[in-house]
Amino acid sequence: MKHLYILLFSISLFSQEKPLSFEIDKLTSIDSTTKRCFTLQYHIQNVSDKTVSFVLNGNSLIPINAGSQSEKMYYKLFENDKAIEMSNIIDNGFIQKIIESQVYENKSREEVEKLEHDEALRYFEAQRKKSILENIITLKPNETKTYEAYFSWNKERYRRQGDFEYYISETSPHFLQLDFNLMLEVFEEKLTPEEYKNIRSSPNIIKGWYTSNKVPIDFSE
């Protein structure tokens, strides 16, 4: 009887529907002589009967193998049904210059590198905090939020990343999939105690992992 209760409880958990639906609507591309530019459209809908809140920077794409503890949207590429374990195939275009100008007179190379590292660290910590606080999303029942992201491929087929090498086939079908991870605990060290408390105490805040449908992406000649 004990095992029967455990089984029924497990079935009940798995049968509960997630409050959000997540789908890629369209992926289009335009070619130039040196690169292929993509426009990706997707949406998230609250399919529950309750208002929900979550933290998600849905306009910023990062590769899924960059880690699973980000508030940003992850992308994953496939060749046929096999995942491509490389993070440098597409460029999401969010290349920002951290240091506009600095005076390095009478400084050694090591001192210059340390200055750049410290400045970059401060910049990215500030950007991460901003990304969290500015992307607290609230959706009412049946409300939908749409997103649009832009990225490009420089048409180079041979890729190398560390010890890994990859060649993008001209003829095999390729696909793109999105994921996002709604979470809270990892933000605690990035925010002030008051900021973290305000997010965590929301009665509508939700967590969970969501995966989109796959759509074809054009890496052909």
Biotite code that builds the C-alpha atoms (Angstrom):
import biotite.structure as struc

atoms = struc.array([
    struc.Atom([0.000, 0.000, 0.000], chain_id="A", res_id=1, res_name="MET", atom_name="CA", element="C"),
    struc.Atom([2.887, 2.360, 0.818], chain_id="A", res_id=2, res_name="LYS", atom_name="CA", element="C"),
    struc.Atom([4.314, 1.891, -2.668], chain_id="A", res_id=3, res_name="HIS", atom_name="CA", element="C"),
    struc.Atom([0.895, 2.600, -4.176], chain_id="A", res_id=4, res_name="LEU", atom_name="CA", element="C"),
    struc.Atom([0.699, 5.953, -2.359], chain_id="A", res_id=5, res_name="TYR", atom_name="CA", element="C"),
    struc.Atom([4.173, 6.910, -3.606], chain_id="A", res_id=6, res_name="ILE", atom_name="CA", element="C"),
    struc.Atom([3.218, 5.966, -7.175], chain_id="A", res_id=7, res_name="LEU", atom_name="CA", element="C"),
    struc.Atom([-0.010, 7.973, -7.074], chain_id="A", res_id=8, res_name="LEU", atom_name="CA", element="C"),
    struc.Atom([1.797, 10.970, -5.607], chain_id="A", res_id=9, res_name="PHE", atom_name="CA", element="C"),
    struc.Atom([4.445, 10.808, -8.343], chain_id="A", res_id=10, res_name="SER", atom_name="CA", element="C"),
    struc.Atom([1.806, 10.584, -11.082], chain_id="A", res_id=11, res_name="ILE", atom_name="CA", element="C"),
    struc.Atom([0.038, 13.588, -9.579], chain_id="A", res_id=12, res_name="SER", atom_name="CA", element="C"),
    struc.Atom([3.235, 15.644, -9.624], chain_id="A", res_id=13, res_name="LEU", atom_name="CA", element="C"),
    struc.Atom([4.088, 14.795, -13.216], chain_id="A", res_id=14, res_name="PHE", atom_name="CA", element="C"),
    struc.Atom([0.539, 15.370, -14.406], chain_id="A", res_id=15, res_name="SER", atom_name="CA", element="C"),
    struc.Atom([0.468, 18.946, -13.125], chain_id="A", res_id=16, res_name="GLN", atom_name="CA", element="C"),
    struc.Atom([0.707, 21.314, -16.051], chain_id="A", res_id=17, res_name="GLU", atom_name="CA", element="C"),
    struc.Atom([3.314, 24.043, -16.048], chain_id="A", res_id=18, res_name="LYS", atom_name="CA", element="C"),
    struc.Atom([1.867, 27.557, -15.879], chain_id="A", res_id=19, res_name="PRO", atom_name="CA", element="C"),
    struc.Atom([3.717, 28.752, -18.998], chain_id="A", res_id=20, res_name="LEU", atom_name="CA", element="C"),
    struc.Atom([3.755, 27.696, -22.629], chain_id="A", res_id=21, res_name="SER", atom_name="CA", element="C"),
    struc.Atom([6.842, 28.544, -24.650], chain_id="A", res_id=22, res_name="PHE", atom_name="CA", element="C"),
    struc.Atom([7.153, 28.427, -28.417], chain_id="A", res_id=23, res_name="GLU", atom_name="CA", element="C"),
    struc.Atom([9.358, 29.668, -31.250], chain_id="A", res_id=24, res_name="ILE", atom_name="CA", element="C"),
    struc.Atom([7.131, 31.287, -33.864], chain_id="A", res_id=25, res_name="ASP", atom_name="CA", element="C"),
    struc.Atom([9.501, 32.115, -36.691], chain_id="A", res_id=26, res_name="LYS", atom_name="CA", element="C"),
    struc.Atom([13.179, 32.110, -37.687], chain_id="A", res_id=27, res_name="LEU", atom_name="CA", element="C"),
    struc.Atom([14.109, 34.031, -40.840], chain_id="A", res_id=28, res_name="THR", atom_name="CA", element="C"),
    struc.Atom([17.449, 34.943, -42.410], chain_id="A", res_id=29, res_name="SER", atom_name="CA", element="C"),
    struc.Atom([18.986, 37.444, -44.817], chain_id="A", res_id=30, res_name="ILE", atom_name="CA", element="C"),
    struc.Atom([22.360, 36.936, -46.498], chain_id="A", res_id=31, res_name="ASP", atom_name="CA", element="C"),
    struc.Atom([25.158, 39.398, -47.067], chain_id="A", res_id=32, res_name="SER", atom_name="CA", element="C"),
    struc.Atom([28.507, 38.642, -48.684], chain_id="A", res_id=33, res_name="THR", atom_name="CA", element="C"),
    struc.Atom([30.179, 37.825, -45.367], chain_id="A", res_id=34, res_name="THR", atom_name="CA", element="C"),
    struc.Atom([27.465, 36.621, -43.021], chain_id="A", res_id=35, res_name="LYS", atom_name="CA", element="C"),
    struc.Atom([23.899, 35.375, -42.609], chain_id="A", res_id=36, res_name="ARG", atom_name="CA", element="C"),
    struc.Atom([21.703, 37.441, -40.306], chain_id="A", res_id=37, res_name="CYS", atom_name="CA", element="C"),
    struc.Atom([18.837, 35.785, -38.439], chain_id="A", res_id=38, res_name="PHE", atom_name="CA", element="C"),
    struc.Atom([15.694, 37.173, -36.825], chain_id="A", res_id=39, res_name="THR", atom_name="CA", element="C"),
    struc.Atom([14.096, 34.937, -34.200], chain_id="A", res_id=40, res_name="LEU", atom_name="CA", element="C"),
    struc.Atom([10.559, 35.470, -32.903], chain_id="A", res_id=41, res_name="GLN", atom_name="CA", element="C"),
    struc.Atom([9.118, 33.558, -29.942], chain_id="A", res_id=42, res_name="TYR", atom_name="CA", element="C"),
    struc.Atom([6.564, 33.955, -27.197], chain_id="A", res_id=43, res_name="HIS", atom_name="CA", element="C"),
    struc.Atom([5.729, 32.943, -23.633], chain_id="A", res_id=44, res_name="ILE", atom_name="CA", element="C"),
    struc.Atom([2.118, 32.629, -22.519], chain_id="A", res_id=45, res_name="GLN", atom_name="CA", element="C"),
    struc.Atom([0.598, 32.228, -19.081], chain_id="A", res_id=46, res_name="ASN", atom_name="CA", element="C"),
    struc.Atom([-1.765, 29.292, -19.615], chain_id="A", res_id=47, res_name="VAL", atom_name="CA", element="C"),
    struc.Atom([-2.785, 29.058, -15.965], chain_id="A", res_id=48, res_name="SER", atom_name="CA", element="C"),
    struc.Atom([-5.713, 30.739, -14.237], chain_id="A", res_id=49, res_name="ASP", atom_name="CA", element="C"),
    struc.Atom([-3.431, 32.695, -11.889], chain_id="A", res_id=50, res_name="LYS", atom_name="CA", element="C"),
    struc.Atom([-1.104, 35.669, -12.305], chain_id="A", res_id=51, res_name="THR", atom_name="CA", element="C"),
    struc.Atom([2.541, 34.590, -12.377], chain_id="A", res_id=52, res_name="VAL", atom_name="CA", element="C"),
    struc.Atom([5.861, 36.416, -12.024], chain_id="A", res_id=53, res_name="SER", atom_name="CA", element="C"),
    struc.Atom([9.367, 35.325, -12.950], chain_id="A", res_id=54, res_name="PHE", atom_name="CA", element="C"),
    struc.Atom([12.842, 36.646, -13.759], chain_id="A", res_id=55, res_name="VAL", atom_name="CA", element="C"),
    struc.Atom([13.854, 36.275, -17.402], chain_id="A", res_id=56, res_name="LEU", atom_name="CA", element="C"),
    struc.Atom([15.896, 38.378, -19.814], chain_id="A", res_id=57, res_name="ASN", atom_name="CA", element="C"),
    struc.Atom([14.244, 36.963, -22.906], chain_id="A", res_id=58, res_name="GLY", atom_name="CA", element="C"),
    struc.Atom([15.931, 39.235, -25.447], chain_id="A", res_id=59, res_name="ASN", atom_name="CA", element="C"),
    struc.Atom([19.465, 38.078, -24.690], chain_id="A", res_id=60, res_name="SER", atom_name="CA", element="C"),
    struc.Atom([20.629, 34.705, -26.019], chain_id="A", res_id=61, res_name="LEU", atom_name="CA", element="C"),
    struc.Atom([23.551, 32.703, -24.648], chain_id="A", res_id=62, res_name="ILE", atom_name="CA", element="C"),
    struc.Atom([24.739, 29.161, -25.520], chain_id="A", res_id=63, res_name="PRO", atom_name="CA", element="C"),
    struc.Atom([23.331, 26.472, -23.269], chain_id="A", res_id=64, res_name="ILE", atom_name="CA", element="C"),
    struc.Atom([26.787, 25.100, -22.494], chain_id="A", res_id=65, res_name="ASN", atom_name="CA", element="C"),
    struc.Atom([27.686, 28.453, -20.892], chain_id="A", res_id=66, res_name="ALA", atom_name="CA", element="C"),
    struc.Atom([25.961, 27.251, -17.707], chain_id="A", res_id=67, res_name="GLY", atom_name="CA", element="C"),
    struc.Atom([22.464, 26.832, -16.327], chain_id="A", res_id=68, res_name="SER", atom_name="CA", element="C"),
    struc.Atom([22.397, 29.601, -13.707], chain_id="A", res_id=69, res_name="GLN", atom_name="CA", element="C"),
    struc.Atom([21.552, 32.623, -15.810], chain_id="A", res_id=70, res_name="SER", atom_name="CA", element="C"),
    struc.Atom([18.422, 34.751, -16.130], chain_id="A", res_id=71, res_name="GLU", atom_name="CA", element="C"),
    struc.Atom([18.993, 34.870, -19.900], chain_id="A", res_id=72, res_name="LYS", atom_name="CA", element="C"),
    struc.Atom([17.573, 32.717, -22.691], chain_id="A", res_id=73, res_name="MET", atom_name="CA", element="C"),
    struc.Atom([19.653, 29.715, -23.745], chain_id="A", res_id=74, res_name="TYR", atom_name="CA", element="C"),
    struc.Atom([20.001, 28.488, -27.316], chain_id="A", res_id=75, res_name="TYR", atom_name="CA", element="C"),
    struc.Atom([21.007, 25.036, -28.489], chain_id="A", res_id=76, res_name="LYS", atom_name="CA", element="C"),
    struc.Atom([21.951, 23.959, -32.023], chain_id="A", res_id=77, res_name="LEU", atom_name="CA", element="C"),
    struc.Atom([21.485, 20.532, -33.575], chain_id="A", res_id=78, res_name="PHE", atom_name="CA", element="C"),
    struc.Atom([22.777, 18.790, -36.686], chain_id="A", res_id=79, res_name="GLU", atom_name="CA", element="C"),
    struc.Atom([20.154, 16.176, -37.509], chain_id="A", res_id=80, res_name="ASN", atom_name="CA", element="C"),
    struc.Atom([19.196, 14.962, -34.002], chain_id="A", res_id=81, res_name="ASP", atom_name="CA", element="C"),
    struc.Atom([22.640, 15.437, -32.465], chain_id="A", res_id=82, res_name="LYS", atom_name="CA", element="C"),
    struc.Atom([23.414, 18.498, -30.328], chain_id="A", res_id=83, res_name="ALA", atom_name="CA", element="C"),
    struc.Atom([26.353, 20.633, -31.459], chain_id="A", res_id=84, res_name="ILE", atom_name="CA", element="C"),
    struc.Atom([28.531, 21.085, -28.384], chain_id="A", res_id=85, res_name="GLU", atom_name="CA", element="C"),
    struc.Atom([30.083, 24.376, -29.475], chain_id="A", res_id=86, res_name="MET", atom_name="CA", element="C"),
    struc.Atom([29.328, 27.877, -28.232], chain_id="A", res_id=87, res_name="SER", atom_name="CA", element="C"),
    struc.Atom([31.040, 29.977, -30.922], chain_id="A", res_id=88, res_name="ASN", atom_name="CA", element="C"),
    struc.Atom([28.985, 29.207, -34.038], chain_id="A", res_id=89, res_name="ILE", atom_name="CA", element="C"),
    struc.Atom([26.617, 32.151, -33.888], chain_id="A", res_id=90, res_name="ILE", atom_name="CA", element="C"),
    struc.Atom([27.156, 35.709, -32.709], chain_id="A", res_id=91, res_name="ASP", atom_name="CA", element="C"),
    struc.Atom([24.276, 37.288, -30.824], chain_id="A", res_id=92, res_name="ASN", atom_name="CA", element="C"),
    struc.Atom([25.496, 40.769, -31.637], chain_id="A", res_id=93, res_name="GLY", atom_name="CA", element="C"),
    struc.Atom([25.665, 42.052, -28.064], chain_id="A", res_id=94, res_name="PHE", atom_name="CA", element="C"),
    struc.Atom([29.342, 42.924, -28.288], chain_id="A", res_id=95, res_name="ILE", atom_name="CA", element="C"),
    struc.Atom([29.984, 45.815, -25.956], chain_id="A", res_id=96, res_name="GLN", atom_name="CA", element="C"),
    struc.Atom([33.192, 47.742, -25.489], chain_id="A", res_id=97, res_name="LYS", atom_name="CA", element="C"),
    struc.Atom([33.903, 47.781, -21.795], chain_id="A", res_id=98, res_name="ILE", atom_name="CA", element="C"),
    struc.Atom([36.783, 50.205, -21.659], chain_id="A", res_id=99, res_name="ILE", atom_name="CA", element="C"),
    struc.Atom([36.587, 53.177, -24.019], chain_id="A", res_id=100, res_name="GLU", atom_name="CA", element="C"),
    struc.Atom([39.952, 54.658, -23.132], chain_id="A", res_id=101, res_name="SER", atom_name="CA", element="C"),
    struc.Atom([42.511, 54.462, -20.383], chain_id="A", res_id=102, res_name="GLN", atom_name="CA", element="C"),
    struc.Atom([45.926, 55.982, -19.876], chain_id="A", res_id=103, res_name="VAL", atom_name="CA", element="C"),
    struc.Atom([48.529, 53.247, -19.470], chain_id="A", res_id=104, res_name="TYR", atom_name="CA", element="C"),
    struc.Atom([51.687, 55.359, -19.268], chain_id="A", res_id=105, res_name="GLU", atom_name="CA", element="C"),
    struc.Atom([54.399, 53.957, -17.022], chain_id="A", res_id=106, res_name="ASN", atom_name="CA", element="C"),
    struc.Atom([52.396, 50.789, -16.375], chain_id="A", res_id=107, res_name="LYS", atom_name="CA", element="C"),
    struc.Atom([53.618, 47.266, -17.004], chain_id="A", res_id=108, res_name="SER", atom_name="CA", element="C"),
    struc.Atom([51.730, 44.790, -19.163], chain_id="A", res_id=109, res_name="ARG", atom_name="CA", element="C"),
    struc.Atom([50.679, 42.922, -16.007], chain_id="A", res_id=110, res_name="GLU", atom_name="CA", element="C"),
    struc.Atom([49.295, 46.122, -14.473], chain_id="A", res_id=111, res_name="GLU", atom_name="CA", element="C"),
    struc.Atom([47.374, 46.918, -17.642], chain_id="A", res_id=112, res_name="VAL", atom_name="CA", element="C"),
    struc.Atom([45.871, 43.411, -17.768], chain_id="A", res_id=113, res_name="GLU", atom_name="CA", element="C"),
    struc.Atom([44.856, 43.638, -14.100], chain_id="A", res_id=114, res_name="LYS", atom_name="CA", element="C"),
    struc.Atom([43.164, 47.013, -14.675], chain_id="A", res_id=115, res_name="LEU", atom_name="CA", element="C"),
    struc.Atom([41.234, 45.604, -17.629], chain_id="A", res_id=116, res_name="GLU", atom_name="CA", element="C"),
    struc.Atom([40.250, 42.479, -15.690], chain_id="A", res_id=117, res_name="HIS", atom_name="CA", element="C"),
    struc.Atom([39.033, 44.453, -12.651], chain_id="A", res_id=118, res_name="ASP", atom_name="CA", element="C"),
    struc.Atom([37.129, 46.923, -14.818], chain_id="A", res_id=119, res_name="GLU", atom_name="CA", element="C"),
    struc.Atom([35.504, 44.118, -16.804], chain_id="A", res_id=120, res_name="ALA", atom_name="CA", element="C"),
    struc.Atom([34.523, 42.310, -13.597], chain_id="A", res_id=121, res_name="LEU", atom_name="CA", element="C"),
    struc.Atom([32.875, 45.429, -12.162], chain_id="A", res_id=122, res_name="ARG", atom_name="CA", element="C"),
    struc.Atom([31.105, 46.047, -15.456], chain_id="A", res_id=123, res_name="TYR", atom_name="CA", element="C"),
    struc.Atom([29.680, 42.538, -15.775], chain_id="A", res_id=124, res_name="PHE", atom_name="CA", element="C"),
    struc.Atom([28.598, 42.441, -12.122], chain_id="A", res_id=125, res_name="GLU", atom_name="CA", element="C"),
    struc.Atom([26.700, 45.694, -12.633], chain_id="A", res_id=126, res_name="ALA", atom_name="CA", element="C"),
    struc.Atom([25.188, 44.430, -15.883], chain_id="A", res_id=127, res_name="GLN", atom_name="CA", element="C"),
    struc.Atom([24.102, 41.162, -14.272], chain_id="A", res_id=128, res_name="ARG", atom_name="CA", element="C"),
    struc.Atom([22.324, 43.014, -11.454], chain_id="A", res_id=129, res_name="LYS", atom_name="CA", element="C"),
    struc.Atom([20.654, 45.326, -13.974], chain_id="A", res_id=130, res_name="LYS", atom_name="CA", element="C"),
    struc.Atom([19.569, 42.366, -16.101], chain_id="A", res_id=131, res_name="SER", atom_name="CA", element="C"),
    struc.Atom([17.888, 40.721, -13.088], chain_id="A", res_id=132, res_name="ILE", atom_name="CA", element="C"),
    struc.Atom([16.102, 43.790, -11.718], chain_id="A", res_id=133, res_name="LEU", atom_name="CA", element="C"),
    struc.Atom([14.882, 45.055, -15.102], chain_id="A", res_id=134, res_name="GLU", atom_name="CA", element="C"),
    struc.Atom([13.478, 41.691, -16.195], chain_id="A", res_id=135, res_name="ASN", atom_name="CA", element="C"),
    struc.Atom([10.982, 40.757, -13.501], chain_id="A", res_id=136, res_name="ILE", atom_name="CA", element="C"),
    struc.Atom([8.059, 39.716, -15.687], chain_id="A", res_id=137, res_name="ILE", atom_name="CA", element="C"),
    struc.Atom([4.414, 39.478, -14.578], chain_id="A", res_id=138, res_name="THR", atom_name="CA", element="C"),
    struc.Atom([1.798, 37.795, -16.756], chain_id="A", res_id=139, res_name="LEU", atom_name="CA", element="C"),
    struc.Atom([-1.904, 37.685, -16.058], chain_id="A", res_id=140, res_name="LYS", atom_name="CA", element="C"),
    struc.Atom([-3.926, 34.566, -16.987], chain_id="A", res_id=141, res_name="PRO", atom_name="CA", element="C"),
    struc.Atom([-3.778, 34.006, -20.774], chain_id="A", res_id=142, res_name="ASN", atom_name="CA", element="C"),
    struc.Atom([-1.439, 36.962, -21.224], chain_id="A", res_id=143, res_name="GLU", atom_name="CA", element="C"),
    struc.Atom([1.348, 36.544, -23.787], chain_id="A", res_id=144, res_name="THR", atom_name="CA", element="C"),
    struc.Atom([4.749, 38.200, -23.991], chain_id="A", res_id=145, res_name="LYS", atom_name="CA", element="C"),
    struc.Atom([6.538, 38.217, -27.347], chain_id="A", res_id=146, res_name="THR", atom_name="CA", element="C"),
    struc.Atom([10.264, 38.461, -27.934], chain_id="A", res_id=147, res_name="TYR", atom_name="CA", element="C"),
    struc.Atom([12.538, 39.120, -30.887], chain_id="A", res_id=148, res_name="GLU", atom_name="CA", element="C"),
    struc.Atom([16.249, 38.343, -30.992], chain_id="A", res_id=149, res_name="ALA", atom_name="CA", element="C"),
    struc.Atom([18.923, 38.900, -33.631], chain_id="A", res_id=150, res_name="TYR", atom_name="CA", element="C"),
    struc.Atom([22.086, 36.967, -34.308], chain_id="A", res_id=151, res_name="PHE", atom_name="CA", element="C"),
    struc.Atom([24.378, 36.085, -37.194], chain_id="A", res_id=152, res_name="SER", atom_name="CA", element="C"),
    struc.Atom([26.633, 33.381, -38.615], chain_id="A", res_id=153, res_name="TRP", atom_name="CA", element="C"),
    struc.Atom([29.815, 34.377, -40.436], chain_id="A", res_id=154, res_name="ASN", atom_name="CA", element="C"),
    struc.Atom([29.493, 31.406, -42.849], chain_id="A", res_id=155, res_name="LYS", atom_name="CA", element="C"),
    struc.Atom([32.666, 29.752, -41.586], chain_id="A", res_id=156, res_name="GLU", atom_name="CA", element="C"),
    struc.Atom([32.152, 25.992, -41.337], chain_id="A", res_id=157, res_name="ARG", atom_name="CA", element="C"),
    struc.Atom([35.259, 24.877, -39.507], chain_id="A", res_id=158, res_name="TYR", atom_name="CA", element="C"),
    struc.Atom([35.130, 25.687, -35.792], chain_id="A", res_id=159, res_name="ARG", atom_name="CA", element="C"),
    struc.Atom([37.591, 25.133, -33.017], chain_id="A", res_id=160, res_name="ARG", atom_name="CA", element="C"),
    struc.Atom([37.002, 25.728, -29.312], chain_id="A", res_id=161, res_name="GLN", atom_name="CA", element="C"),
    struc.Atom([39.752, 24.579, -27.002], chain_id="A", res_id=162, res_name="GLY", atom_name="CA", element="C"),
    struc.Atom([40.402, 20.938, -27.825], chain_id="A", res_id=163, res_name="ASP", atom_name="CA", element="C"),
    struc.Atom([37.104, 20.568, -29.701], chain_id="A", res_id=164, res_name="PHE", atom_name="CA", element="C"),
    struc.Atom([36.785, 20.796, -33.470], chain_id="A", res_id=165, res_name="GLU", atom_name="CA", element="C"),
    struc.Atom([33.645, 20.857, -35.558], chain_id="A", res_id=166, res_name="TYR", atom_name="CA", element="C"),
    struc.Atom([32.682, 21.189, -39.203], chain_id="A", res_id=167, res_name="TYR", atom_name="CA", element="C"),
    struc.Atom([29.191, 22.437, -40.069], chain_id="A", res_id=168, res_name="ILE", atom_name="CA", element="C"),
    struc.Atom([27.772, 20.265, -42.818], chain_id="A", res_id=169, res_name="SER", atom_name="CA", element="C"),
    struc.Atom([26.527, 21.967, -45.983], chain_id="A", res_id=170, res_name="GLU", atom_name="CA", element="C"),
    struc.Atom([23.843, 19.351, -46.596], chain_id="A", res_id=171, res_name="THR", atom_name="CA", element="C"),
    struc.Atom([22.633, 18.087, -43.204], chain_id="A", res_id=172, res_name="SER", atom_name="CA", element="C"),
    struc.Atom([19.547, 19.692, -41.635], chain_id="A", res_id=173, res_name="PRO", atom_name="CA", element="C"),
    struc.Atom([20.167, 21.925, -38.641], chain_id="A", res_id=174, res_name="HIS", atom_name="CA", element="C"),
    struc.Atom([17.816, 23.040, -35.892], chain_id="A", res_id=175, res_name="PHE", atom_name="CA", element="C"),
    struc.Atom([17.652, 25.611, -33.107], chain_id="A", res_id=176, res_name="LEU", atom_name="CA", element="C"),
    struc.Atom([15.998, 25.184, -29.729], chain_id="A", res_id=177, res_name="GLN", atom_name="CA", element="C"),
    struc.Atom([15.568, 27.595, -26.814], chain_id="A", res_id=178, res_name="LEU", atom_name="CA", element="C"),
    struc.Atom([15.524, 26.934, -23.080], chain_id="A", res_id=179, res_name="ASP", atom_name="CA", element="C"),
    struc.Atom([15.155, 29.073, -19.991], chain_id="A", res_id=180, res_name="PHE", atom_name="CA", element="C"),
    struc.Atom([15.577, 28.337, -16.311], chain_id="A", res_id=181, res_name="ASN", atom_name="CA", element="C"),
    struc.Atom([13.391, 30.265, -13.867], chain_id="A", res_id=182, res_name="LEU", atom_name="CA", element="C"),
    struc.Atom([15.147, 30.382, -10.511], chain_id="A", res_id=183, res_name="MET", atom_name="CA", element="C"),
    struc.Atom([15.748, 32.563, -7.473], chain_id="A", res_id=184, res_name="LEU", atom_name="CA", element="C"),
    struc.Atom([18.457, 31.325, -5.138], chain_id="A", res_id=185, res_name="GLU", atom_name="CA", element="C"),
    struc.Atom([21.393, 32.082, -7.454], chain_id="A", res_id=186, res_name="VAL", atom_name="CA", element="C"),
    struc.Atom([20.421, 35.773, -7.519], chain_id="A", res_id=187, res_name="PHE", atom_name="CA", element="C"),
    struc.Atom([20.937, 36.259, -3.787], chain_id="A", res_id=188, res_name="GLU", atom_name="CA", element="C"),
    struc.Atom([24.649, 37.062, -4.046], chain_id="A", res_id=189, res_name="GLU", atom_name="CA", element="C"),
    struc.Atom([24.063, 39.425, -6.996], chain_id="A", res_id=190, res_name="LYS", atom_name="CA", element="C"),
    struc.Atom([21.511, 41.653, -5.234], chain_id="A", res_id=191, res_name="LEU", atom_name="CA", element="C"),
    struc.Atom([21.179, 43.577, -1.996], chain_id="A", res_id=192, res_name="THR", atom_name="CA", element="C"),
    struc.Atom([19.277, 41.747, 0.762], chain_id="A", res_id=193, res_name="PRO", atom_name="CA", element="C"),
    struc.Atom([16.314, 44.080, 0.270], chain_id="A", res_id=194, res_name="GLU", atom_name="CA", element="C"),
    struc.Atom([16.229, 43.584, -3.518], chain_id="A", res_id=195, res_name="GLU", atom_name="CA", element="C"),
    struc.Atom([16.389, 39.802, -3.163], chain_id="A", res_id=196, res_name="TYR", atom_name="CA", element="C"),
    struc.Atom([13.724, 39.786, -0.449], chain_id="A", res_id=197, res_name="LYS", atom_name="CA", element="C"),
    struc.Atom([11.342, 41.824, -2.622], chain_id="A", res_id=198, res_name="ASN", atom_name="CA", element="C"),
    struc.Atom([11.615, 39.329, -5.489], chain_id="A", res_id=199, res_name="ILE", atom_name="CA", element="C"),
    struc.Atom([11.448, 36.217, -3.317], chain_id="A", res_id=200, res_name="ARG", atom_name="CA", element="C"),
    struc.Atom([8.450, 37.426, -1.294], chain_id="A", res_id=201, res_name="SER", atom_name="CA", element="C"),
    struc.Atom([6.246, 37.878, -4.344], chain_id="A", res_id=202, res_name="SER", atom_name="CA", element="C"),
    struc.Atom([3.241, 35.523, -3.957], chain_id="A", res_id=203, res_name="PRO", atom_name="CA", element="C"),
    struc.Atom([3.177, 34.904, -7.713], chain_id="A", res_id=204, res_name="ASN", atom_name="CA", element="C"),
    struc.Atom([6.839, 34.051, -8.306], chain_id="A", res_id=205, res_name="ILE", atom_name="CA", element="C"),
    struc.Atom([7.437, 30.766, -10.143], chain_id="A", res_id=206, res_name="ILE", atom_name="CA", element="C"),
    struc.Atom([10.429, 28.568, -10.936], chain_id="A", res_id=207, res_name="LYS", atom_name="CA", element="C"),
    struc.Atom([11.107, 25.799, -13.416], chain_id="A", res_id=208, res_name="GLY", atom_name="CA", element="C"),
    struc.Atom([12.887, 24.747, -16.617], chain_id="A", res_id=209, res_name="TRP", atom_name="CA", element="C"),
    struc.Atom([11.200, 25.342, -19.982], chain_id="A", res_id=210, res_name="TYR", atom_name="CA", element="C"),
    struc.Atom([12.131, 24.085, -23.450], chain_id="A", res_id=211, res_name="THR", atom_name="CA", element="C"),
    struc.Atom([10.799, 25.340, -26.775], chain_id="A", res_id=212, res_name="SER", atom_name="CA", element="C"),
    struc.Atom([10.026, 23.533, -29.984], chain_id="A", res_id=213, res_name="ASN", atom_name="CA", element="C"),
    struc.Atom([12.849, 23.016, -32.510], chain_id="A", res_id=214, res_name="LYS", atom_name="CA", element="C"),
    struc.Atom([12.882, 25.043, -35.726], chain_id="A", res_id=215, res_name="VAL", atom_name="CA", element="C"),
    struc.Atom([15.101, 24.644, -38.809], chain_id="A", res_id=216, res_name="PRO", atom_name="CA", element="C"),
    struc.Atom([18.056, 26.997, -39.079], chain_id="A", res_id=217, res_name="ILE", atom_name="CA", element="C"),
    struc.Atom([19.716, 27.554, -42.447], chain_id="A", res_id=218, res_name="ASP", atom_name="CA", element="C"),
    struc.Atom([23.442, 26.737, -42.516], chain_id="A", res_id=219, res_name="PHE", atom_name="CA", element="C"),
    struc.Atom([23.371, 25.666, -46.163], chain_id="A", res_id=220, res_name="SER", atom_name="CA", element="C"),
    struc.Atom([25.470, 27.221, -48.920], chain_id="A", res_id=221, res_name="GLU", atom_name="CA", element="C"),
])
